[in-house]
């Protein structure tokens, strides 16, 4: 992805960060919890996964 963008890696990181923020906001809305709680739940889920 980074190689296809004019700004290179910095722009790719910024885009991925914004996508991550948007996903957390969507999850928070679906679960009806705060963004911080949603982020904590996602992080815990990733940490406990077998992948």
PQR file with spaces between the fields and no chain letter, atoms N, CA, C, O and H, PARSE charges and radii, in Angstrom:
ATOM       1  N    UNK     1       0.829   -1.194    0.000 -0.4000 1.5000
ATOM       2  CA   UNK     1       0.000    0.000    0.000 -0.0000 2.0000
ATOM       3  C    UNK     1       0.871    1.254    0.000  0.5500 1.7000
ATOM       4  O    UNK     1       0.602    2.198   -0.743 -0.5500 1.4000
ATOM       5  N    UNK     2       1.900    1.266    0.822 -0.4000 1.5000
ATOM       6  CA   UNK     2       2.737    2.463    0.943 -0.0000 2.0000
ATOM       7  C    UNK     2       3.404    2.820   -0.378  0.5500 1.7000
ATOM       8  O    UNK     2       3.543    3.999   -0.705 -0.5500 1.4000
ATOM       9  H    UNK     2       2.118    0.499    1.426  0.4000 1.0000
ATOM      10  N    UNK     3       3.811    1.825   -1.128 -0.4000 1.5000
ATOM      11  CA   UNK     3       4.523    2.105   -2.373 -0.0000 2.0000
ATOM      12  C    UNK     3       3.622    2.723   -3.437  0.5500 1.7000
ATOM      13  O    UNK     3       4.125    3.334   -4.380 -0.5500 1.4000
ATOM      14  H    UNK     3       3.698    0.867   -0.863  0.4000 1.0000
ATOM      15  N    UNK     4       2.309    2.580   -3.313 -0.4000 1.5000
ATOM      16  CA   UNK     4       1.380    3.126   -4.293 -0.0000 2.0000
ATOM      17  C    UNK     4       0.975    4.567   -3.986  0.5500 1.7000
ATOM      18  O    UNK     4       0.294    5.196   -4.796 -0.5500 1.4000
ATOM      19  H    UNK     4       1.899    2.084   -2.548  0.4000 1.0000
ATOM      20  N    UNK     5       1.378    5.100   -2.835 -0.4000 1.5000
ATOM      21  CA   UNK     5       0.984    6.449   -2.440 -0.0000 2.0000
ATOM      22  C    UNK     5       2.114    7.433   -2.693  0.5500 1.7000
ATOM      23  O    UNK     5       3.288    7.101   -2.531 -0.5500 1.4000
ATOM      24  H    UNK     5       1.931    4.590   -2.177  0.4000 1.0000
ATOM      25  N    UNK     6       1.750    8.645   -3.091 -0.4000 1.5000
ATOM      26  CA   UNK     6       2.747    9.678   -3.359 -0.0000 2.0000
ATOM      27  C    UNK     6       3.576   10.016   -2.120  0.5500 1.7000
ATOM      28  O    UNK     6       4.774   10.271   -2.234 -0.5500 1.4000
ATOM      29  H    UNK     6       0.796    8.915   -3.223  0.4000 1.0000
ATOM      30  N    UNK     7       2.951   10.019   -0.934 -0.4000 1.5000
ATOM      31  CA   UNK     7       3.641   10.391    0.290 -0.0000 2.0000
ATOM      32  C    UNK     7       4.450    9.273    0.913  0.5500 1.7000
ATOM      33  O    UNK     7       5.164    9.503    1.888 -0.5500 1.4000
ATOM      34  H    UNK     7       1.977    9.811   -0.842  0.4000 1.0000
ATOM      35  N    UNK     8       4.359    8.078    0.379 -0.4000 1.5000
ATOM      36  CA   UNK     8       5.122    6.951    0.906 -0.0000 2.0000
ATOM      37  C    UNK     8       4.602    6.457    2.240  0.5500 1.7000
ATOM      38  O    UNK     8       3.403    6.512    2.517 -0.5500 1.4000
ATOM      39  H    UNK     8       3.779    7.890   -0.414  0.4000 1.0000
ATOM      40  N    UNK     9       5.514    5.976    3.060 -0.4000 1.5000
ATOM      41  CA   UNK     9       5.149    5.340    4.319 -0.0000 2.0000
ATOM      42  C    UNK     9       4.401    6.252    5.286  0.5500 1.7000
ATOM      43  O    UNK     9       3.451    5.809    5.932 -0.5500 1.4000
ATOM      44  H    UNK     9       6.488    5.932    2.835  0.4000 1.0000
ATOM      45  N    UNK    10       4.800    7.488    5.396 -0.4000 1.5000
ATOM      46  CA   UNK    10       4.143    8.405    6.331 -0.0000 2.0000
ATOM      47  C    UNK    10       2.668    8.571    5.986  0.5500 1.7000
ATOM      48  O    UNK    10       1.816    8.587    6.874 -0.5500 1.4000
ATOM      49  H    UNK    10       5.571    7.847    4.871  0.4000 1.0000
ATOM      50  N    UNK    11       2.375    8.691    4.729 -0.4000 1.5000
ATOM      51  CA   UNK    11       0.978    8.841    4.305 -0.0000 2.0000
ATOM      52  C    UNK    11       0.204    7.548    4.549  0.5500 1.7000
ATOM      53  O    UNK    11      -0.958    7.594    4.954 -0.5500 1.4000
ATOM      54  H    UNK    11       3.067    8.678    4.007  0.4000 1.0000
ATOM      55  N    UNK    12       0.825    6.406    4.311 -0.4000 1.5000
ATOM      56  CA   UNK    12       0.171    5.117    4.547 -0.0000 2.0000
ATOM      57  C    UNK    12      -0.150    4.949    6.025  0.5500 1.7000
ATOM      58  O    UNK    12      -1.238    4.492    6.375 -0.5500 1.4000
ATOM      59  H    UNK    12       1.769    6.369    3.982  0.4000 1.0000
ATOM      60  N    UNK    13       0.777    5.311    6.885 -0.4000 1.5000
ATOM      61  CA   UNK    13       0.554    5.208    8.325 -0.0000 2.0000
ATOM      62  C    UNK    13      -0.590    6.117    8.746  0.5500 1.7000
ATOM      63  O    UNK    13      -1.427    5.722    9.558 -0.5500 1.4000
ATOM      64  H    UNK    13       1.661    5.682    6.601  0.4000 1.0000
ATOM      65  N    UNK    14      -0.636    7.320    8.207 -0.4000 1.5000
ATOM      66  CA   UNK    14      -1.716    8.257    8.542 -0.0000 2.0000
ATOM      67  C    UNK    14      -3.071    7.713    8.100  0.5500 1.7000
ATOM      68  O    UNK    14      -4.052    7.824    8.835 -0.5500 1.4000
ATOM      69  H    UNK    14       0.044    7.640    7.547  0.4000 1.0000
ATOM      70  N    UNK    15      -3.131    7.136    6.928 -0.4000 1.5000
ATOM      71  CA   UNK    15      -4.383    6.564    6.424 -0.0000 2.0000
ATOM      72  C    UNK    15      -4.815    5.390    7.287  0.5500 1.7000
ATOM      73  O    UNK    15      -5.982    5.294    7.665 -0.5500 1.4000
ATOM      74  H    UNK    15      -2.334    7.046    6.331  0.4000 1.0000
ATOM      75  N    UNK    16      -3.891    4.500    7.602 -0.4000 1.5000
ATOM      76  CA   UNK    16      -4.222    3.344    8.436 -0.0000 2.0000
ATOM      77  C    UNK    16      -4.642    3.774    9.838  0.5500 1.7000
ATOM      78  O    UNK    16      -5.537    3.165   10.424 -0.5500 1.4000
ATOM      79  H    UNK    16      -2.942    4.578    7.296  0.4000 1.0000
ATOM      80  N    UNK    17      -4.020    4.799   10.377 -0.4000 1.5000
ATOM      81  CA   UNK    17      -4.407    5.306   11.700 -0.0000 2.0000
ATOM      82  C    UNK    17      -5.831    5.837   11.663  0.5500 1.7000
ATOM      83  O    UNK    17      -6.615    5.578   12.577 -0.5500 1.4000
ATOM      84  H    UNK    17      -3.294    5.294    9.900  0.4000 1.0000
ATOM      85  N    UNK    18      -6.169    6.573   10.622 -0.4000 1.5000
ATOM      86  CA   UNK    18      -7.530    7.115   10.504 -0.0000 2.0000
ATOM      87  C    UNK    18      -8.551    5.993   10.333  0.5500 1.7000
ATOM      88  O    UNK    18      -9.643    6.053   10.898 -0.5500 1.4000
ATOM      89  H    UNK    18      -5.533    6.783    9.880  0.4000 1.0000
ATOM      90  N    UNK    19      -8.199    4.974    9.557 -0.4000 1.5000
ATOM      91  CA   UNK    19      -9.091    3.822    9.415 -0.0000 2.0000
ATOM      92  C    UNK    19      -9.303    3.121   10.753  0.5500 1.7000
ATOM      93  O    UNK    19     -10.417    2.710   11.078 -0.5500 1.4000
ATOM      94  H    UNK    19      -7.312    4.925    9.098  0.4000 1.0000
ATOM      95  N    UNK    20      -8.230    2.989   11.523 -0.4000 1.5000
ATOM      96  CA   UNK    20      -8.335    2.371   12.842 -0.0000 2.0000
ATOM      97  C    UNK    20      -9.242    3.171   13.763  0.5500 1.7000
ATOM      98  O    UNK    20     -10.071    2.600   14.471 -0.5500 1.4000
ATOM      99  H    UNK    20      -7.326    3.323   11.259  0.4000 1.0000
ATOM     100  N    UNK    21      -9.089    4.489   13.758 -0.4000 1.5000
ATOM     101  CA   UNK    21      -9.945    5.355   14.579 -0.0000 2.0000
ATOM     102  C    UNK    21     -11.412    5.211   14.181  0.5500 1.7000
ATOM     103  O    UNK    21     -12.294    5.138   15.036 -0.5500 1.4000
ATOM     104  H    UNK    21      -8.416    4.954   13.183  0.4000 1.0000
ATOM     105  N    UNK    22     -11.656    5.172   12.887 -0.4000 1.5000
ATOM     106  CA   UNK    22     -13.027    5.043   12.390 -0.0000 2.0000
ATOM     107  C    UNK    22     -13.627    3.700   12.799  0.5500 1.7000
ATOM     108  O    UNK    22     -14.788    3.636   13.203 -0.5500 1.4000
ATOM     109  H    UNK    22     -10.939    5.231   12.192  0.4000 1.0000
ATOM     110  N    UNK    23     -12.847    2.639   12.698 -0.4000 1.5000
ATOM     111  CA   UNK    23     -13.342    1.317   13.084 -0.0000 2.0000
ATOM     112  C    UNK    23     -13.671    1.272   14.571  0.5500 1.7000
ATOM     113  O    UNK    23     -14.692    0.704   14.958 -0.5500 1.4000
ATOM     114  H    UNK    23     -11.903    2.692   12.370  0.4000 1.0000
ATOM     115  N    UNK    24     -12.827    1.860   15.409 -0.4000 1.5000
ATOM     116  CA   UNK    24     -13.082    1.890   16.847 -0.0000 2.0000
ATOM     117  C    UNK    24     -14.345    2.689   17.137  0.5500 1.7000
ATOM     118  O    UNK    24     -15.144    2.288   17.983 -0.5500 1.4000
ATOM     119  H    UNK    24     -11.997    2.322   15.095  0.4000 1.0000
ATOM     120  N    UNK    25     -14.541    3.813   16.451 -0.4000 1.5000
ATOM     121  CA   UNK    25     -15.761    4.601   16.644 -0.0000 2.0000
ATOM     122  C    UNK    25     -16.996    3.801   16.252  0.5500 1.7000
ATOM     123  O    UNK    25     -18.022    3.876   16.930 -0.5500 1.4000
ATOM     124  H    UNK    25     -13.892    4.139   15.763  0.4000 1.0000
ATOM     125  N    UNK    26     -16.910    3.042   15.173 -0.4000 1.5000
ATOM     126  CA   UNK    26     -18.036    2.222   14.733 -0.0000 2.0000
ATOM     127  C    UNK    26     -18.325    1.105   15.737  0.5500 1.7000
ATOM     128  O    UNK    26     -19.484    0.843   16.057 -0.5500 1.4000
ATOM     129  H    UNK    26     -16.078    2.982   14.623  0.4000 1.0000
ATOM     130  N    UNK    27     -17.289    0.456   16.227 -0.4000 1.5000
ATOM     131  CA   UNK    27     -17.456   -0.607   17.217 -0.0000 2.0000
ATOM     132  C    UNK    27     -18.055   -0.041   18.499  0.5500 1.7000
ATOM     133  O    UNK    27     -18.942   -0.651   19.095 -0.5500 1.4000
ATOM     134  H    UNK    27     -16.347    0.669   15.967  0.4000 1.0000
ATOM     135  N    UNK    28     -17.576    1.115   18.918 -0.4000 1.5000
ATOM     136  CA   UNK    28     -18.116    1.759   20.117 -0.0000 2.0000
ATOM     137  C    UNK    28     -19.610    2.038   19.946  0.5500 1.7000
ATOM     138  O    UNK    28     -20.397    1.816   20.866 -0.5500 1.4000
ATOM     139  H    UNK    28     -16.856    1.611   18.433  0.4000 1.0000
ATOM     140  N    UNK    29     -19.986    2.517   18.784 -0.4000 1.5000
ATOM     141  CA   UNK    29     -21.398    2.781   18.527 -0.0000 2.0000
ATOM     142  C    UNK    29     -22.233    1.515   18.541  0.5500 1.7000
ATOM     143  O    UNK    29     -23.332    1.497   19.094 -0.5500 1.4000
ATOM     144  H    UNK    29     -19.347    2.697   18.037  0.4000 1.0000
ATOM     145  N    UNK    30     -21.716    0.460   17.936 -0.4000 1.5000
ATOM     146  CA   UNK    30     -22.454   -0.807   17.906 -0.0000 2.0000
ATOM     147  C    UNK    30     -22.614   -1.401   19.306  0.5500 1.7000
ATOM     148  O    UNK    30     -23.671   -1.936   19.641 -0.5500 1.4000
ATOM     149  H    UNK    30     -20.822    0.475   17.487  0.4000 1.0000
ATOM     150  N    UNK    31     -21.573   -1.306   20.110 -0.4000 1.5000
ATOM     151  CA   UNK    31     -21.613   -1.861   21.463 -0.0000 2.0000
ATOM     152  C    UNK    31     -22.209   -0.887   22.468  0.5500 1.7000
ATOM     153  O    UNK    31     -22.479   -1.260   23.610 -0.5500 1.4000
ATOM     154  H    UNK    31     -20.714   -0.871   19.837  0.4000 1.0000
ATOM     155  N    UNK    32     -22.413    0.338   22.057 -0.4000 1.5000
ATOM     156  CA   UNK    32     -22.909    1.411   22.925 -0.0000 2.0000
ATOM     157  C    UNK    32     -22.020    1.599   24.149  0.5500 1.7000
ATOM     158  O    UNK    32     -22.486    1.642   25.288 -0.5500 1.4000
ATOM     159  H    UNK    32     -22.194    0.641   21.130  0.4000 1.0000
ATOM     160  N    UNK    33     -20.716    1.710   23.870 -0.4000 1.5000
ATOM     161  CA   UNK    33     -19.722    1.974   24.904 -0.0000 2.0000
ATOM     162  C    UNK    33     -18.859    3.148   24.435  0.5500 1.7000
ATOM     163  O    UNK    33     -18.987    3.607   23.300 -0.5500 1.4000
ATOM     164  H    UNK    33     -20.337    1.675   22.945  0.4000 1.0000
ATOM     165  N    UNK    34     -17.991    3.625   25.308 -0.4000 1.5000
ATOM     166  CA   UNK    34     -17.087    4.711   24.934 -0.0000 2.0000
ATOM     167  C    UNK    34     -16.032    4.216   23.946  0.5500 1.7000
ATOM     168  O    UNK    34     -15.807    3.013   23.813 -0.5500 1.4000
ATOM     169  H    UNK    34     -17.887    3.253   26.231  0.4000 1.0000
ATOM     170  N    UNK    35     -15.393    5.154   23.260 -0.4000 1.5000
ATOM     171  CA   UNK    35     -14.318    4.771   22.338 -0.0000 2.0000
ATOM     172  C    UNK    35     -13.176    4.089   23.087  0.5500 1.7000
ATOM     173  O    UNK    35     -12.558    3.155   22.576 -0.5500 1.4000
ATOM     174  H    UNK    35     -15.575    6.131   23.368  0.4000 1.0000
ATOM     175  N    UNK    36     -12.901    4.564   24.303 -0.4000 1.5000
ATOM     176  CA   UNK    36     -11.833    3.967   25.099 -0.0000 2.0000
ATOM     177  C    UNK    36     -12.165    2.517   25.450  0.5500 1.7000
ATOM     178  O    UNK    36     -11.301    1.643   25.381 -0.5500 1.4000
ATOM     179  H    UNK    36     -13.403    5.323   24.718  0.4000 1.0000
ATOM     180  N    UNK    37     -13.418    2.268   25.828 -0.4000 1.5000
ATOM     181  CA   UNK    37     -13.834    0.897   26.157 -0.0000 2.0000
ATOM     182  C    UNK    37     -13.765    0.003   24.927  0.5500 1.7000
ATOM     183  O    UNK    37     -13.326   -1.144   25.012 -0.5500 1.4000
ATOM     184  H    UNK    37     -14.120    2.978   25.884  0.4000 1.0000
ATOM     185  N    UNK    38     -14.194    0.523   23.794 -0.4000 1.5000
ATOM     186  CA   UNK    38     -14.136   -0.259   22.555 -0.0000 2.0000
ATOM     187  C    UNK    38     -12.688   -0.599   22.208  0.5500 1.7000
ATOM     188  O    UNK    38     -12.391   -1.733   21.830 -0.5500 1.4000
ATOM     189  H    UNK    38     -14.550    1.454   23.725  0.4000 1.0000
ATOM     190  N    UNK    39     -11.795    0.367   22.331 -0.4000 1.5000
ATOM     191  CA   UNK    39     -10.382    0.128   22.045 -0.0000 2.0000
ATOM     192  C    UNK    39      -9.804   -0.914   22.990  0.5500 1.7000
ATOM     193  O    UNK    39      -9.043   -1.784   22.565 -0.5500 1.4000
ATOM     194  H    UNK    39     -12.036    1.288   22.638  0.4000 1.0000
ATOM     195  N    UNK    40     -10.159   -0.834   24.269 -0.4000 1.5000
ATOM     196  CA   UNK    40      -9.692   -1.811   25.249 -0.0000 2.0000
ATOM     197  C    UNK    40     -10.174   -3.206   24.890  0.5500 1.7000
ATOM     198  O    UNK    40      -9.412   -4.169   24.978 -0.5500 1.4000
ATOM     199  H    UNK    40     -10.777   -0.128   24.614  0.4000 1.0000
ATOM     200  N    UNK    41     -11.432   -3.325   24.487 -0.4000 1.5000
ATOM     201  CA   UNK    41     -11.985   -4.630   24.128 -0.0000 2.0000
ATOM     202  C    UNK    41     -11.326   -5.195   22.871  0.5500 1.7000
ATOM     203  O    UNK    41     -11.035   -6.389   22.803 -0.5500 1.4000
ATOM     204  H    UNK    41     -12.052   -2.543   24.415  0.4000 1.0000
ATOM     205  N    UNK    42     -11.094   -4.351   21.895 -0.4000 1.5000
ATOM     206  CA   UNK    42     -10.441   -4.808   20.668 -0.0000 2.0000
ATOM     207  C    UNK    42      -9.006   -5.244   20.974  0.5500 1.7000
ATOM     208  O    UNK    42      -8.558   -6.289   20.503 -0.5500 1.4000
ATOM     209  H    UNK    42     -11.330   -3.381   21.950  0.4000 1.0000
ATOM     210  N    UNK    43      -8.295   -4.446   21.755 -0.4000 1.5000
ATOM     211  CA   UNK    43      -6.908   -4.789   22.109 -0.0000 2.0000
ATOM     212  C    UNK    43      -6.866   -6.108   22.882  0.5500 1.7000
ATOM     213  O    UNK    43      -6.003   -6.947   22.625 -0.5500 1.4000
ATOM     214  H    UNK    43      -8.659   -3.596   22.137  0.4000 1.0000
ATOM     215  N    UNK    44      -7.789   -6.295   23.824 -0.4000 1.5000
ATOM     216  CA   UNK    44      -7.827   -7.539   24.588 -0.0000 2.0000
ATOM     217  C    UNK    44      -8.127   -8.719   23.692  0.5500 1.7000
ATOM     218  O    UNK    44      -7.536   -9.788   23.843 -0.5500 1.4000
ATOM     219  H    UNK    44      -8.490   -5.614   24.033  0.4000 1.0000
ATOM     220  N    UNK    45      -9.044   -8.529   22.761 -0.4000 1.5000
ATOM     221  CA   UNK    45      -9.399   -9.587   21.830 -0.0000 2.0000
ATOM     222  C    UNK    45      -8.213   -9.997   20.984  0.5500 1.7000
ATOM     223  O    UNK    45      -7.979  -11.187   20.776 -0.5500 1.4000
ATOM     224  H    UNK    45      -9.525   -7.661   22.639  0.4000 1.0000
ATOM     225  N    UNK    46      -7.465   -9.030   20.495 -0.4000 1.5000
ATOM     226  CA   UNK    46      -6.284   -9.310   19.683 -0.0000 2.0000
ATOM     227  C    UNK    46      -5.220  -10.011   20.532  0.5500 1.7000
ATOM     228  O    UNK    46      -4.597  -10.974   20.085 -0.5500 1.4000
ATOM     229  H    UNK    46      -7.655   -8.063   20.664  0.4000 1.0000
ATOM     230  N    UNK    47      -5.020   -9.527   21.743 -0.4000 1.5000
ATOM     231  CA   UNK    47      -4.003  -10.108   22.619 -0.0000 2.0000
ATOM     232  C    UNK    47      -4.317  -11.553   22.977  0.5500 1.7000
ATOM     233  O    UNK    47      -3.408  -12.364   23.155 -0.5500 1.4000
ATOM     234  H    UNK    47      -5.526   -8.745   22.106  0.4000 1.0000
ATOM     235  N    UNK    48      -5.605  -11.876   23.084 -0.4000 1.5000
ATOM     236  CA   UNK    48      -6.005  -13.229   23.479 -0.0000 2.0000
ATOM     237  C    UNK    48      -6.225  -14.171   22.304  0.5500 1.7000
ATOM     238  O    UNK    48      -6.490  -15.358   22.494 -0.5500 1.4000
ATOM     239  H    UNK    48      -6.343  -11.217   22.939  0.4000 1.0000
ATOM     240  N    UNK    49      -6.114  -13.642   21.091 -0.4000 1.5000
ATOM     241  CA   UNK    49      -6.357  -14.495   19.919 -0.0000 2.0000
ATOM     242  C    UNK    49      -5.170  -15.413   19.667  0.5500 1.7000
ATOM     243  O    UNK    49      -4.065  -15.168   20.150 -0.5500 1.4000
ATOM     244  H    UNK    49      -5.899  -12.678   20.937  0.4000 1.0000
ATOM     245  N    UNK    50      -5.412  -16.466   18.908 -0.4000 1.5000
ATOM     246  CA   UNK    50      -4.366  -17.440   18.593 -0.0000 2.0000
ATOM     247  C    UNK    50      -3.595  -17.093   17.335  0.5500 1.7000
ATOM     248  O    UNK    50      -2.755  -17.885   16.907 -0.5500 1.4000
ATOM     249  H    UNK    50      -6.310  -16.666   18.516  0.4000 1.0000
ATOM     250  N    UNK    51      -3.841  -15.950   16.728 -0.4000 1.5000
ATOM     251  CA   UNK    51      -3.192  -15.602   15.454 -0.0000 2.0000
ATOM     252  C    UNK    51      -1.869  -14.936   15.673  0.5500 1.7000
ATOM     253  O    UNK    51      -1.192  -14.578   14.709 -0.5500 1.4000
ATOM     254  H    UNK    51      -4.523  -15.307   17.076  0.4000 1.0000
